[in-house]
Amino acid sequence: MFRLRFPARQIPDWAARFGSADGDRSIEAIGRRVRSRGFLTRTEFLAVCAWKSPRSAPRCRENSERDIRTLTGAALASSDEEVKIELLRLLRGVEWPTASAILHFCDERPYPILEYRAVWSLGHAKPPPYTRDLWLRYVTFTRALATRHHHSMRTIDKALWQ
């Protein structure tokens, strides 16, 4: 279902084109705090959501501190890949791409960010509908790609985005 559109040896070159890491640094700092604590605060949640999808910000602001802490905490504590993403998608304004960004930065395990540009880089001219099955195959493929070529998931993600 997935195949890299460029030679794997070019992953670092494509990742380097991603641009400024300033925004990444603040989100990565949030991720470190969240991994230590086990859940996102409302402020952190809104920052990650705005980083991934500014258009969803109004809907994301509808979530209470309690709901954000409860659902992100449960998602990050779960060992079930499907449960993780589905719990995050219960938050208002959070669909597959934003849920995957939360996991990418905040979970202990490596997760890619589900994004149409990245899916294009893996052979889909038109992105297929985002489903649990697609998500699970995408996670498996990108983890294997990162492992096989000795790159972090962040490097893989940046390269695929290009």
TACOR-V203687 format. One record per helix or strand of 2 or more residues. SS is the DSSP state (helix for helix, strand for strand). FROM is the first residue (numbers start at 1). TO is the last residue. If there is no record, write none. Layout:
ss-><SS & SS>
from-><FROM & FROM>
to-><TO & TO>
//
This chain:
ss-><helix & helix & helix & helix & helix & helix & helix & helix & helix & helix>
from-><8 & 22 & 42 & 54 & 65 & 81 & 96 & 116 & 132 & 153>
to-><16 & 37 & 52 & 60 & 77 & 88 & 106 & 121 & 149 & 161>
//
